[in-house]
Amino acid sequence: MSARLACGSTNNIAMKAMALAKNGWVTIRLGISVLARVGVCFAATVFWQNALAAGTAVGTIIQNTATIDFNRGGIAETATSNTITLTVAERLDVIVTPQPGQVIVSAAAVNQALLFTVTNLGNGTETMLLAINSILGGDDFDPLPVLPTSIFFDSDSSGDFNTGDLAYTAGVNDPVLLADESVDVFLLNDIPGVLVNGNVGRSELSANAVTGSGSPGDVFAGLGDGGADAVVGATGALETRFGEYVVQDVALSVVKAQSILDPNGGVEPIVGATITYTVTVEVLSAGTATTSYISDPIPTWSSFVPGSITLNGVSISDATDADTGEFDISVTPTVVVRLGDLVQADGVQTLVFQVTID
């Protein structure tokens, strides 16, 4: 892009520039300053490029040359500056993301995994050193890192730890990540045996750029890719994040299903069709789910079918009485069934009731 300025004396530079702008000579207003002597007329041409994007690759060569076009004695001439050159340095940045942040466990459980993603936010290839720490403040218990190895790669990208996942050994198979590349990592801990429901334990993963870490702006001369300088980015090239285990000694499965029977004997959800809802509850672990009950509000645009509630095949009255459930209309119309204290040996509890589409 360029800007042309015609000039004569220092008293009429601005007026001539304005006149030229009106005549279409000046199309872009540039942040440049032009100094002129009386009687000297010239035009300036300035070239530039956009500011570097954050992802510009390390080792990229950036060159810049300025050119000025001018008239001398009615003859158009051009002068060119020297070319200046720089090499883009390597930015050292890493981020650790827990995915997810919480995992439900039971007391005395073994090989419990927390999943993290480690991402190289730098603009070059970087090796990451990983470490685990399970002795942290702000929680209720300290998870116990599995020995001899407590860090594993999610080798099959399943998101679930299994015996085929590759164990990590510091200094042996440190992950080498390209710019913007990520790797999923598990932290493996055992859970202590004497805990109560709701207890939280934390375990953290740290990832450190092997080239170096420190305060943003610190420079490691010549240690970047291809011998370029390496500069510490905003993360300090060292990121530490924790995930959480939450003790829930009783694990429950709750599944809801529906089936439709329309007035024509088909299965279309039309006005007057009957929807049969089935809710199944099962204890999946050791422990007792005390004072359990199901509450299931009747959906909008439907009406409850009186006398349709059953639990494990046994009919339950709609009224609030001595049996284990009712159709409660005190606030929002809701089917309520009390299951009591449940353990794994009780098996699947099945609630069935019906509504019709209004």
N, C-alpha and C positions, 0 to 999 in steps of 0.2 A: 504494500500500500504506500501511497505517496501524498505529499502535500506540496503545492506550489505556492510560492510567495514571490510577487514582483515588488521591487523596491526602488526608490530613488533617494530622496533625502530622508533623514531621520524624522522629519516633521510630518511626512505623509505616508509612512509605512503602513500604519493601521488603516488609513482610509483606502489605500490601494488594495490592501488585502481584503477589505470588506467589498470593494467593487468587484474584485476578481471572484469572490465567493458568489456574488449575485450573478455573475456571468458563467457560473458553473465550473470555474477553475479549481475551487477547493471543494472536495467531496467528503473528506474525512477530517475532523478536528483532532489533532494529535497533541499529546502532552510534551511538546518540545519548545525550546527557546531558540530564537534566531536573532543574532546580533548582526547589524549591518553598518557600514560606514556610508557617509554621505556620498551619493553619486555611484554607489556600487549596487548593481542589480543581480540577484541570483535566485535560484529555486533550490529547495532542499528535498531530497527523497530519502525517506527513512524506512528501513525494512526491519521487521521483528517477527518473533514466533511466540506462540502461546506459552504461558508458564508451564513448567514441567508437571506432568501428571504424577500422582503419588506412586504409580506403578512403573515408571520408567526403569528399564532394566539396568542393573549395575554394569558399568563398563561402556555405556552408551556415550558416544562422542558428540558434544554439542559445540557447534561453531557459529560465529557471528561476524559479519562484515558490514560496515556502513558505507553507503554511496551517496555522494552529493552531485547533483546536476546544476550547472549554472551557465550564464551567458557572460562572455568576455569580449567586448568590442563587437557584439552582434554574432559571435560564433558560439554555438552550444558546446560545452565541454563537460567532462565527468571526472570526478576524483574519487578514489576508493581508499578506505582506511585499511589498516592492517587487520588480519583475521585473528580473532581470539578464540581459544579452544579450552574446553574443560571436559573432564571425564566424570560421569555420574558415579557417586560412591554407593556402596552397599548400605542399605538401611537394615538394622538389626531390630526386629520386632517379632514378638510371639504372643499368642493369646491362648488361654486354656478355658474351655467351656464345659461345665458339667451337663451331661445329658442322660437322664434327668437329674435334678438336684436331690431327690429323695428316693430311697429304696426301703420298702417294708420288709422287716426281718422278724424272726422270733429269737428269744433268748437261746443261747448255745448253738445257734446255726453256724455252719462252717462254709467256707468258700463263697462268701457273699460279695458280689461284684458291684462296683460303682463305675459307670461309663463316663469318659471324658473325651473331648475332641481337642487335639493340639493343632494349631494352625500357624504356619509361617506367614506373618504379615509383611515380611521384608520383600525387597525387590531382587533378591538373589537366592542361590541355593544355600541352605543352612542346616547344620547338624544340631539336633536338640538332645540335651542331657536331661533325663527324667528322674524324679525322686518322689518317694511317698513319705508322708508324715501323718500318723494317726494319734498323736498326743497333742491335742489342741484344747484351747479354752472355749468356753461358751456352750458346752454340751454336757450331757449327763453321764456319758461313759466313753472310754477309749476303746475303739475297735482294735483287734489284734492282727497286724499284718501277717499273712500266710507266709510261712517259711518253706523252702529257702528263697522263693521268688514270689513277690506280691504285685508285680506289674506285668501285664500281658497285653499284647496287641490283639485287636479284634480281627483276627486273620481272615475270617470268612464274611466279615461285614454284616453279621447277623444282628448285632446289638445285644446279644446274649452270650455270656461266658460259657465256653465248653472246653473239653479237654484237648481239642485240636488247636486252640489259640496259642500263638507263639509267646513264650516267656521272654521278657526283656532283661538284658544284663547290661548294666552301665559300662560304657567303654567298649562293648563288644558289638552290639547291634543297635546303637543309637539311631533313631530315625533321621534320615536325610531327606529334607523337604524342599521341593522347588518353591519358588515364589507363589504365594497363595495356596499352597498345597496343605492338606490336612491328613492326620492319622488319628484313628480311634483307639483309645487305650483304656484298659480295665485296671482298677485297683481292687485287689482281693484281700478281704479281711475275714477273720472269724469273729463271732459275736460272743461276749462273755455270757456266763450261764445265769447269773443272779441279777435280773432286771425286771422292771415292771412296764406295763403298757404305757406308751407315750414317751418313754426314754429315747433320747436322741444322741447318736454318736457321729462324730465327724472324722473324715479322712481326706487329706488333701494331696493333690498332685501338683508338682512344680515342673516347669519346663524352662530350660536355660539355654540360650544360644551358645554353642561351644566357642564360637569366635570371640565372644566376650559380652559382658553385660555391665550395666552401671547407670549413671544418670543420663537422661536424654541429652544428646550432643557430644557425649564422650567419643573420642576418635581412636580407632585402632589402625594406625598407619600401615598400609600395604597388606592388611590381613583379609580384605574382602575378596570376592571372586575375581580371578584374573589379576590379582595384585593391586586392585583398587583399594582405596581406604574403606574401612567399615565404620559406620557412625551409628551409635545407639539411638533408637527411636523412642516414641512416647511411652512404650511399655517397659522401657529399661532393659529389653531383651530377656526379661525374666518374669514369668507369670505364675502365680500360685492361686489355685482355687480349690475349694472343698466341696464334697458332696456329703449327703447326710443319710444315715440309717435311722429309721424310726421303728421302734419295737412295737409290734402288734402280735401278741402271742396267738391270737385267733385270726385265721385267714378265712374269709367267707366268699363264696361265689353266689351271686344273685343274677339270675337270667330271666328275662321276660320275653314271651312269645305271644303271637296272636293268630287267630284263624277267623275266616269270614264265611257266613252263610246268608245269601241274599234271599228275598222273598220268592224268587224264581227257582230256587234250588241250586243257584250258582255261587260263585265266590267273588262277586263284584261288590265294591264298597258303595252301594247306592242307598238312598233313603229307605229306612225300614230294615236294612240288613243287620244281622246280629254278629257282634264281635265277641269272641271268646278269648279272654286273656288268661294266660298261664304264667305264674311266677314260681320259679324254683329257687330254693335256698339250700346251700350245702356248706358245712364246715369242712375246710380243706387241711386243717392242721391240728396239732395238739392244742389243748386249752378249752375253755368254756366261754361261749358267747352268752352272757347272762341277760335275762329279761329282754329277749329279742322279740321284736314285733314288726309286721309289715304294714305300711300305710300306702295305699294306692288311690290317689284322687281320680274321680271319674272325669274323663276328657270333656272339654267343651264340645258342644254340638252332638252330644250323645246322652242317653238316659240309662240309668242302672236297671237291670232286669231283676225284679224282686225274687228272692229265694234261690239265687244262682250261685251263692258262695259255697265252696267246698274246700276242705283242707285234707289232703291225702285221701280224697274220695269220700270223706265224711261231711255231710251237710252241716252248715252253720247258719243259724237264724240271723235275720237282718236286725233284730232288736238288740239293744244293750241288755244282756242278761247273763246267766251263769256260764254260758259256753265261751269259746275262745275268741269270738269275733263279732263284728256287727257292721252294718252300713250306717256310718255316722254322718248325719246331716246338720250337725250343730253349727258348722262354719261352712267349709267347702265339702260337698258330698264326697265321701271317702270310704273305701273298703278298708277295714282295720282287722288284722288277725294277729293274735298274740301267740308266739311260738315258745316262749319261756326260755329256759336254759338249754342251749344246744351244744352238743359235742360231736366229734367226727363220727362216732358210732351211731348217731341218730339217722345218718343218711340224708337223702334228699327230701326236703319238705316242699310239697306242691300245693299252691293256692290257685284256685280257678274261680272266675266269676265272669259275668256277661254284661254287655251294654248293647243298646241298639242305636243306630245312627238316626238322628232326628230329621 
